[in-house]
Amino acid sequence: MRLLGWILVAASIVLLGRDAMRWIEGRGFGPAPLGQVWFDVDRFSLNLVQAVVERYVASWLWQDVVAPLLLMPAWAVPAVAGAALLAAARVAAGRRLSSRGP
């Protein structure tokens, strides 16, 4: 869990660097939304995931959960998820240590 957390934090730093590079190149500063980055990387998989979620899981899940996430800055989503995983791993490690006793 800790490794995945660090990978997500690293991904968020890379995505923030991508936004900074666009600013340095003179294209203006504006964080790219996660959906745009995913579309740029692989538009087929974005469409496939949308179809699968809407048809086989729950259509409300795409509209109420996934779509708002795709509108958020691309760097923010993995940063929050990574921080949450790192915090959960820390809590779990603390519980393991305290359950061992003296």
C-alpha positions, 0 to 999 in steps of 0.5 A, spaced: 500 500 500 505 504 501 509 503 494 502 504 491 502 511 495 508 513 493 507 511 485 501 516 485 505 521 489 510 521 484 505 521 478 502 527 481 509 531 481 510 529 473 503 531 472 504 538 475 511 538 472 507 537 465 503 543 467 509 547 469 512 546 462 506 548 458 507 555 462 514 555 461 513 554 453 508 560 453 502 556 453 499 559 459 498 556 466 492 552 467 492 545 470 490 540 465 484 536 467 485 529 468 480 527 463 484 531 457 490 528 459 487 521 459 484 522 452 491 525 450 494 518 452 489 513 450 482 516 448 480 508 446 481 506 453 477 512 456 471 511 451 472 503 453 472 505 461 466 509 460 462 504 456 463 499 461 462 503 467 455 505 464 453 499 461 455 493 466 456 497 473 452 503 474 450 509 469 450 513 476 457 512 477 460 515 471 456 521 472 456 522 479 463 520 481 468 519 475 466 525 470 467 530 476 474 526 477 475 527 470 474 535 470 479 536 476 486 538 475 490 531 473 496 532 478 490 533 484 487 526 483 493 522 484 496 526 489 490 526 494 489 518 492 497 517 494 496 521 500 490 517 503 494 511 501 500 513 505 496 515 511 492 509 511 499 505 511 502 509 516 495 508 521 496 500 519 503 500 521 501 503 527 496 498 529 501 492 528 506 495 532 501 497 538 498 490 537 504 487 539 505 489 546 510 490 551 
